[in-house]
Amino acid sequence: MWNKVEQYIKEHQLLNKQQRYIVGLSGGADSVALLVLLHKLGYQVEAAHCNFKLRGKESERDEEYCKKLCHQLALPIHIVHFDTAVYAELHKVSIEMAARKLRYRYFEQLRKDIHASGICIAHHRDDSIETILMNIVRGTGLKGLMGIRPRNGYILRPLLCCTRNEIEAYVQDVGIEYVTDSSNMVDDVKRNKVRLNVVPQLKTLNPSFDEAMMKMVNHVEEAEKIIHQSIYTALQTMVCVEGDMPLWLETLKQGRGSVTLPNFTLRIDKLTAYVSPEYLLYYVLSPYGFNATQTELIAQSLTGQTGKSWVSDHFEVVIDRTQLLVAKRETVQQKAMKIPETGKYIYSEALSIRITEEQVDEGFEIPKALHTIALDKQKVAFPLLLRPIKQGDRFTPFGMRGSKLVSDFLTDQKVDALTKRKQLVLVDAMDTILWVVGRRMSDKARIGSATKAVYRLVVE
C-alpha cells in the first residue's frame, strides 16, 4: 500500500515534499492511515481534529486519542470544538451538513493561518463508490458519475486508490490502534444506509461490483476528456476572462468553488450556437456556486430581458444585451457623500474628488480628460452630493439641449449592466445632475463667454 499511495500521489501531482499540508484526523482507521503514511513517506504534515460535541464521552475519547497519536509521531496537532447541534438548528441544516460545513471552513482558515499548501482528507475508493450511488439517487450528470476526485482546489485525497479493507489491513500491519465512530454503524443517515444496506445488496448481484464501478468511472473520465476538449475549444471564441485564460480553464476542470475565481463575460450568440448551451453553462457556472436549476433557467433566458440576474453565495450572473456577465457580488453598498464646499473629499479607498476654484483668464484651458471637468461657478449651487445613480435620473449631456435618462446615456456608451450599478453622479443643491462622473458633464453648467470663475473637479 505504501508504494501504491506514493505512485497515486505522483500520478495526480497531489503533494510536494517541500511544502506543508494539513491532514484531517478523526481518529478512525482511514485518517490514521493517511497521517502515518504521509509522515513515513517524508511529507511535512500537521494534523487537524474537529470535536463536534455530538457523541458525548466518545467525542472526548477521539480527541484524546488524536493528541496521543500525534505526540507519538512528534507531529503538530490543531484542535477545534464546535457546538454542531446549535449551528444546525440556527442554519436549518442537517447535523451531517452542519459538521461538514464547519469542518471544511475551519480547515481552510487553518490552511491560510499556517500557510499550508493543501488539506489532505482520507476519502478512499469505497467512499467514492458510495458517493456515486448517492449522486445517482439524487439525479446527476457525468461529473457525479466520476465520484470523489483526487483534487478539488486545496482539498487533496491521496487514499482514493485504496479500499477500506486495504486501509484497515495497513493500520493493523504497522501496529497502530484507531478509534471507531459508533454512529457509522447505524443506518440513520443516507451515506450509512448506502454503505450498510445498498452496497452489500449490489454485491449479491455482482461480487465484483466495486471493480465494475471503477470501470464505469474510467469510461466516464474518458468521455469527460472529449467534452472538456469540445468546451475548451468553444470557450476560446465566446469568453473574455479577467486574467489568465488557461488557468481559468484548469480551474473549471477541477470544479472548484471559490471567491477568488475571476469575473468573465460570455457572448450569447456564440453560446446559443453551441451544441448544448445548457451543459456549457453548467460547466462554467457550477464552480461559481450556481446549481443545475439556476443554469437551466439562465439557458432559457438568454434572449430575454437585459438586466435579469441570478446569484450564488459569492457571484452574480446578469444578462446584458449581447453578453452574459459573471462577476463577484458586491458586499458593500455604495453610499452618498455630501460636499459642502471646495476641498478634497474621500469617497472610498478607490475614489476621491478634489474641487478647487479658478479664475478664467487668458491662460485658462478647458479640461478634456474624462476624470476632470470645469463648471461655471455661477451655475453651481452648494452643497453638492456624490451618489450612485437612481432609477429615473435625467441630465442634459454636454452639447445637447434636451434631457436624457442617465441609464439610456450609459447604454449608448455601451456600459454593461453591472458597471451601471456602480456609476456615480454629482448633483447640486437643486438636485440637478452636474456630472455623470468620469463620463460626461451636464450642459447646464457649461462654461460660456460670460464665465469669470469656475469650479474644477477632479476624481482621483
N, C-alpha and C positions, 0 to 999 in steps of 0.2 A: 504493500500500500504506500510505503514511503516513496518509492520510485514513481508509482502511478500518480500521486498527487504532485510531485515535483514536475513531472512531464506535463501534466494538465496546466499547471501554473505557467510553464514556459510556452505551451501551445497557445494560450489565450493572453499571454503577456500581462498577467494579473499583478505580480509583485516584483519589487526591486529590492535587493538586499542592502542597498544604500539608503533606503527610506524607512520611515516609521509607520506602523499600522496598528489600528485598534482591532482587538478580537472580542466580539460579543460573547461573554462567558455566562452561561446559565447554571453550569454545574452538571448538566446532562452529558451523556456519552459523546454526543456529536460535537458540542462546543469544547469539551475537554480534549478530545482527539485533535480538533483543529488547533487549539492553543499549543499543545505538546508537539504536534507535527511541525508547525511553522517555527517554533522555537528550536527544535532539533535540526531543522533544515537551514538554520542560520539567519532567519528573518528577524528584524527588530520589531517586537510586538509588545503591546501593553493591553491588559485585559480591562473590560468594562462590564460591570454586573449591575443589573436593574432589579431592585427589590420592589415588586408591585404590591406588596402587602395584601395578597389575595388568599394565601393558604396558611395563615397563622404561623405556628411553630415550624412548619415545613419551609416557609419562605425564609425564616431566620436561619434554619439549618443550611439551606442552599447558600446563603450569603457567607456564613462561617466557613463552609467547605471551600468556596471560591477564594476566600482570603488565605486559607491554609495552603491550597494548591499553589497559588502564586508565590507564597512565601517559600515553598519547597523548590519552585523553579527559579526563584530570585527574579521575578518579573513584577513590574508595577501593576497595581490594580486600582481602578476608579469605580466607586460605588455610589449609586444614587437611589433614593427612596421615593416612591410615588404613591399617592393615595388614588389608586386607579379607579376604584368604585365611585368616588366623588367626581372624578373627571368624566367618567362615562355618563353619569347622571346629568352633570352640568351641560355636556355637549350632545346629549341624546344619542349616544352611540353604544354599541355592544361593548362588553368588557374586553373581548378579544381585540376589537378595533381600537379601543382606548389604549390598551397595553402596547399595541403595535405603533400607534402614533407617538406615544410618549417615549418609547424605546428609540425609534429612529430619530426623533427630534433631539433627544439627548446625545445620541451617538454623533450626529452631525455637529452639534455645538462643541462636543469634546474634541472632535477631529480638528476643528478650527483652533480651539484653545491650545492644543499640544502640537499643532502643525503636522498632523498625520496625513499620509498620502491616500489612505483608504480605510474602509471599515470592513473587516472580514467577518462574514456570517457563515454559520455551519450548516447551511442547507445541503442536502445530499440528493442522490438520484431518486430515492423514494419520495422525498418531498416534492420534487419536480413532477413526478407522475401523479401524485395526489393533486397538485395544483392544476394540471391539465384536466383531470376529471372534474374538478370543481369549476373550471372555466367552461367546460362542455355543458355542465348542468345549467350554468348561468346564461350560456349563449356567448360564443366567442368567435373571433376571426383567426387568421393564420398565426398571429403572434401568440394568442392564447394557447394554440396547439403546440407551441415550442416549449411551454413550461417555464421554469425559472432559468434565467440567463446567467452566465458566469460573471458578468459585469453589468451594473446598472448605475452609471455615474460613479460615485465614490463607494458604492456597495460592491464588495467582491466576495465570490463564493468558490473557494478553492477545492471544496469537497464534493462538487456536483458529479464528479466522475465515480464516486464511491456509493455503495449501497449501505443501508442501515446495518445489515449483518456484518459487512466488512469493517465498518467503523467500530462496532461493539467488539468484534474479534481483535482488532488492533489494540484497543484500550486494555483488554484482558491480557494480551501478549506482553505489553510493556509494563503490566502490573500496577496500573493506576486506577484507583477507585473513582466512582462517579455517583451522582445522586439521581434519583428517579422522580420525575414530576408525576404524582398520582393522578392529576387532572387529565393527563394524556391518555389514561386508560379508561376514561369514562366518555361514552359517545353522546355528550351533551352539546357539542358544537360541531359545525359542518365538517371541518377537517378531520376531527376524530371519528366521525361517522364514516367518512370515506376510508380512512386508514383501517378502522377496526371491522367494518362491515362490507363496504363495497369492494375493496381490493381483494380480500380473501374470496369473495364470490366470483369475481372475474378470473381468479386463478384456478377455480374449479373448471371453468370453461376452457382456459388455456394456461397450463402450468408455466409456460414461457411468456406470460403476459408482460412482464417487465421488459424483456428483450423486444417483444413486438411493439411496445410503446416507444422504445428508443429508436427502433427502425422508422416508425412514423415520424418522430421528431427529426430524424436525419433527412427524410424525404421533404418535410415541410421547410426545413432550413435551406435545402437546395432550391425549392420553389421561391423562397424569400429572396434568394440571391438574384433570380431573374427579375422579380418585382422591384428590388432595390435598383437594379441597373436601369430598368424602364423609367422609374420615378426620377432617378438622378438625372437622366438624360432630359426628361421633360422639364424638370425644375430649372435647368440651366437657361431655358428660354422664357420662363414665366415669373421668376422670383428675383427680387432685389433685396439683399440681406445687408444689415448694418454690421459689417465685419468680414470675417474670413468664411467664404462660401464652403470650401472643403471641410473646415472644422464644423460648421453648422450641419452639413450633411451627415457627418460622422455622429454627431450628437443625436440627430433624428434616428439614425440606425440603432443607437443604443436605447432610444426611447426614454431618455432621462427627462424628468420634470424639474425645472429649476428656474428661479427668478433671474439667473444670470444669462438665460437664453437671449439672443439678440432679437430686436424688432425686425420685421420684414414686411414687404409688400408683394402681392401676388396678382398678376394680370388675369382678370376674369375671362377675357376672350380666349386666352390660351388654356385656362383651366377647364372651361366648358367644352373645349375641343378635345380634351384628353379622353381616353377610352373609359376611364372611371373617375370622374371628378370627386365623387363622394369618398372613394377609397384614398385618393391622393390627399384630400383634405384631412381625413382622419390620420393619415400617416404623418403629415406635417404639424397638425394641431394637437394630437394626443400628448406629445412631450410638453406642450404648453399648458396641460391640465384640462383640455376640453374633452368631453366624453363623446361616445358614439351618437347619442341622441342629439347633442348640440351640433356635431359636424353634419349630421343628416339634415337638420334644419337650415344650417348655413348653405349647404349644397342646393337646397330647394329655393333659397332666397337670393341666389347670385345675381339675378336680373331684376331684383326688387328695388325697394326704396333706398336711396342714398341716406346714410346715417344710421341705418339699422345695425344694432350691435349685440354681441354676446360676451359674457365674461366668465373667466375661470378664477381661481384663487388669486392669481398674480397677473393675468394678461387679459386683454380685450381684443375682440375681432370686430371690425367695423367695415361695412360696405360703403365704398366711396367712389361712386360713378363707375369707372372702368377698372377699379382695383379693389383688392381686399387688403385691409391694413391690419396687421397684428402687432400690438405694442404692449409694453408693460403698463399696468394700470397705475394711474396717478394716485398716490396715497395722501398728498397734501392738497387741500382745497386752496385755490387761488383767492387772494384777498383784494380788498380795495384799500388804497393808501391816499390820505388827504395831503395836499401840498398847499400850505397857507401862503407861501411867499417864495421868492427866489432862494436858491441854495442847492445843496446836493442831498438827495433822498435815496435811501437804500430800500428797494422793494423786496429783494430776495438775494440769496447768495450769488445768483447768476445775473442779476439785473439791478442797476441803479440809474437814476436820472438826475442830470445836472441842469439847472435853469439859471441863466445869467441875463442881465440887462445890458444892451449895447446901443450906442447911438448910430444912426445911419449917416455916414459921411462919404466922402469921395472914395475911400479905400474899402468901403463895406462890400462884401460879396455874399450873394445868396447861397446858402449851403446846398449842395447837390447830393450828398451821401444820404442813404436811406435812414441811417441812425441819427441824423441831425436835421432839425428844422428851425426856421426863424419865423416868428409870428409878430404881426403888428401889435405893439403894446396897447394901443387904444382899443383894440378889438378883443382883448383878453380880460376876463373878469375872474380874479382870485376869490375864494380858494379853488384850486384845481383838484381833480380826483383821477387817480390812475386806477383802473379797474378792468376786470375781464369783460368781454362783450356780453350783451344780453339779447334775448330774442326781441326783435323789433327795432334794434338800434339802427338809426339812419344818420348819414352825414353827406356833405357835399364835397366829393373828391376834388382836389385841386385841378383847376382847368375846366370844371363843369358848372352848370347853372342850377340844375335840378338836384334833388337829393336822391340817395340810393341806399338800399339796405346794406349794412356792413357785411352781412352774410353773403349777399349777391356779389359784392365787390370782391370778397375773398375767393368766392367760386371762380369769378372771372380771372383772378390771379393764380388759379389752379392750386389753391391751398387745400390740403387734404382735411378730412373731417376731424381727425384727432388734433391737428395743429390749430384748427379753427377754435377749438375749445380753449386753447391756451392764449388766444390772441387778446392783447390788451388795447384799451383805448384811453385817451386822455380827454376828460371833459372839463368844462369851466363851471363857474358858479350858476350859470343859466342852464346847465345840463346840455350844453352844445358840445358835440364831439369835435375837438380841435385836431386830433391826430389818431389815426389807426397806426399804433406805434410800430415803427420800423418799416411801414409800407407806404402810407400816403397821408399828407396833412389835409386839413379841410380848406376849402376855398374861402370860407367865412372869415378867416384871419390872415389872409394873404397880404403880403407887402404891396403897397401901392405908391404912387408918385408923391402922395402927401405924408407918407410914413416918416416920422422923425426918430422913433426909437423902436427897438424890437426886443422880444424875449428869444434868446437862443436856447433850444432844448436839445440835449444830447443824452442818448441812452448808452450806458457803458456796461 
